[in-house]
Amino acid sequence: MIPPSLLHDRSIAFSGAMYCLGAFPLTYIQSLWIASYFSSSLPLPNNDKAIEETYRDTQYCVMRSAAGYGRVAPDLVFDSLPYFDVLLRDLGLEGKRKSGLGEVWKGYGPEDYRGLVGELMDRNKGEEMEGKKSV
């Protein structure tokens, strides 16, 4: 969503520029990630790590869906959940949204991501409180 060369500027972000079956959760989770990025509450990797991850992920899209759109844009039709998990992990939230065997036997839908804003706000409040205690 962020060009690696501009990552630490926190000046630009691109949302939704990929092929994905979970369009609504994608938009929701990316918007939370981008809002955290612009508010500087999202920790960022160093430049070398960001370039390494970008190269790995773009090459994965090309190889994983060679017959798809991977050479043109990120193609996560079959890999949406791992991408959502990465974004949620970056935000400090749990990616696995189902309990027990539901994680194995039930499909994911937009309803599984309900309440992320509240979870993110609670996490941020918790971090603020920890910061105030250590002062």
C-alpha positions as CSV (number, residue, x, y, z in Angstrom):
1,M,0.0,0.0,0.0
2,I,3.0,2.2,0.5
3,P,6.0,2.6,-1.9
4,P,9.0,1.5,0.1
5,S,11.0,4.6,-0.8
6,L,8.3,6.8,0.9
7,L,7.4,4.5,3.8
8,H,8.9,6.7,6.5
9,D,7.5,9.9,5.0
10,R,4.0,8.9,5.9
11,S,2.8,11.0,3.0
12,I,0.9,8.6,0.6
13,A,-0.9,5.3,0.7
14,F,-2.9,3.3,-1.9
15,S,-5.9,1.3,-0.9
16,G,-7.7,-1.5,-2.7
17,A,-5.3,-1.9,-5.6
18,M,-5.6,-5.7,-5.8
19,Y,-7.8,-8.5,-7.0
20,C,-9.4,-10.1,-4.0
21,L,-12.7,-11.9,-3.3
22,G,-13.1,-10.3,0.1
23,A,-13.5,-6.7,-1.2
24,F,-15.4,-5.5,1.9
25,P,-13.1,-6.8,4.6
26,L,-10.1,-5.8,2.4
27,T,-11.3,-2.2,2.3
28,Y,-12.2,-2.1,6.0
29,I,-8.9,-3.6,7.2
30,Q,-6.8,-1.5,4.7
31,S,-8.5,1.7,5.8
32,L,-7.7,0.9,9.5
33,W,-4.1,0.1,8.6
34,I,-3.8,3.4,6.5
35,A,-5.3,5.5,9.3
36,S,-2.9,4.0,11.8
37,Y,0.0,4.6,9.3
38,F,-0.9,8.3,8.9
39,S,-1.5,8.8,12.7
40,S,2.0,7.4,13.3
41,S,0.7,4.7,15.6
42,L,1.8,1.9,13.2
43,P,5.4,0.7,13.8
44,L,7.3,0.6,10.6
45,P,10.1,-1.8,9.5
46,N,13.5,-0.4,8.4
47,N,14.0,0.4,4.7
48,D,15.9,-2.9,4.0
49,K,13.2,-5.0,5.6
50,A,10.5,-3.1,3.7
51,I,12.2,-3.6,0.3
52,E,12.8,-7.3,1.1
53,E,9.1,-7.8,2.0
54,T,7.9,-5.8,-1.0
55,Y,10.1,-7.9,-3.4
56,R,9.0,-11.2,-1.8
57,D,5.3,-10.3,-1.9
58,T,5.3,-9.0,-5.5
59,Q,7.2,-12.0,-6.8
60,Y,4.9,-14.3,-4.9
61,C,1.9,-12.8,-6.6
62,V,3.5,-13.3,-10.0
63,M,4.4,-16.9,-9.4
64,R,1.4,-17.9,-7.4
65,S,-1.2,-16.8,-9.9
66,A,0.8,-16.9,-13.1
67,A,-2.4,-17.4,-15.1
68,G,-4.1,-14.6,-13.2
69,Y,-3.4,-10.9,-12.8
70,G,-0.3,-11.3,-10.7
71,R,2.0,-9.6,-13.3
72,V,-0.2,-6.5,-13.4
73,A,-1.5,-6.1,-9.9
74,P,-1.5,-8.0,-6.6
75,D,-3.7,-11.0,-7.1
76,L,-4.9,-12.4,-3.8
77,V,-8.0,-14.2,-4.9
78,F,-6.8,-17.4,-3.1
79,D,-4.6,-15.7,-0.5
80,S,-6.9,-13.0,1.0
81,L,-7.0,-14.4,4.6
82,P,-3.2,-14.5,5.1
83,Y,-3.0,-10.9,3.8
84,F,-5.7,-9.8,6.2
85,D,-3.8,-11.6,9.0
86,V,-0.6,-9.7,8.2
87,L,-2.4,-6.3,8.2
88,L,-4.2,-7.2,11.5
89,R,-0.9,-8.3,13.0
90,D,0.7,-5.0,12.0
91,L,-2.2,-3.3,13.9
92,G,-1.7,-5.5,16.9
93,L,-5.0,-7.3,16.4
94,E,-5.8,-11.0,16.1
95,G,-6.2,-12.3,12.6
96,K,-7.9,-15.6,13.6
97,R,-11.5,-14.4,14.2
98,K,-13.3,-17.7,14.9
99,S,-13.2,-19.8,18.0
100,G,-12.5,-23.5,18.3
101,L,-13.0,-25.7,15.2
102,G,-14.8,-22.8,13.5
103,E,-11.4,-21.7,12.4
104,V,-11.0,-24.9,10.4
105,W,-14.5,-25.7,9.2
106,K,-16.2,-22.4,8.7
107,G,-15.6,-19.8,5.9
108,Y,-14.8,-16.2,6.6
109,G,-17.1,-13.4,5.7
110,P,-17.4,-9.7,6.4
111,E,-19.2,-10.4,9.6
112,D,-16.1,-11.9,11.1
113,Y,-14.3,-8.6,11.0
114,R,-17.1,-6.7,12.8
115,G,-15.8,-4.6,15.7
116,L,-12.2,-4.1,14.5
117,V,-12.5,-0.3,15.1
118,G,-13.4,-0.9,18.8
119,E,-10.6,-3.4,19.2
120,L,-8.1,-1.0,17.7
121,M,-9.3,1.8,19.9
122,D,-9.1,-0.4,23.0
123,R,-5.6,-1.5,22.0
124,N,-4.5,2.1,21.5
125,K,-6.0,3.2,24.9
126,G,-4.2,0.3,26.5
127,E,-0.9,1.5,25.0
128,E,-1.6,5.1,26.1
129,M,-2.3,4.0,29.6
130,E,1.0,1.9,29.7
131,G,2.9,5.0,28.5
132,K,1.4,7.2,31.2
133,K,2.3,4.6,33.9
134,S,5.9,4.6,32.8
135,V,6.3,8.4,32.9
